[in-house]
């Protein structure tokens, strides 16, 4: 498995501002992912965070709105930019260590945009 | 088809009973089928997983049954306990590096004491 921490655990933000969420893993991992989970809903992949290169975004998600960094094999950030109430959600970081490995999830960041 | 269908949406079981959650998929390229358990306010946690070369996998009270020809798999929770009350997500994926996960919509399980 993997020990994953996320900061902040929750936040309340004003419309139009930006929030950066951090994801830290206890050891090096091959793949890091960012998901969004609306209340009572399933998980939707936002992007794959690639170490040393630009993130790979899923349909419906763009870099200008959700810029992602991955400076090394244990850390990644997701920024939610120019927030609106529709961005209120749980944002989850997940990791995979390598071939034939599953995904392990962090505790999530609960975001409320007013 | 990248969808994974999951049923029921919610499930209420008496303590000691058997909880059964079913999932179905279309994409025959899927080769890994995990189940995640999520408690309120927590991230999803891997519960049990199976690959299509076996038809059943058991870990404690949790069993996955896999039917490759029907493209279906299910989670059985034996002797269900109130502590099992959570949301369960099935998923399916392909590829070697943990990517390409597709999640089902989830089942909210309530186990009554």
Interface residues (C-beta under 8 A of the other chain):
Chain A: X1 X4 X30 X31 X33 X41 X42 X43 X45 X48 X92 X95 X96 X97 X98 X99 X100 X101 X102 X103 X104 X105 X106 X107 X108 X110
Chain B: X32 X34 X36 X41 X42 X43 X44 X45 X46 X49 X89 X96 X97 X98 X99 X101 X103 X104 X105 X106
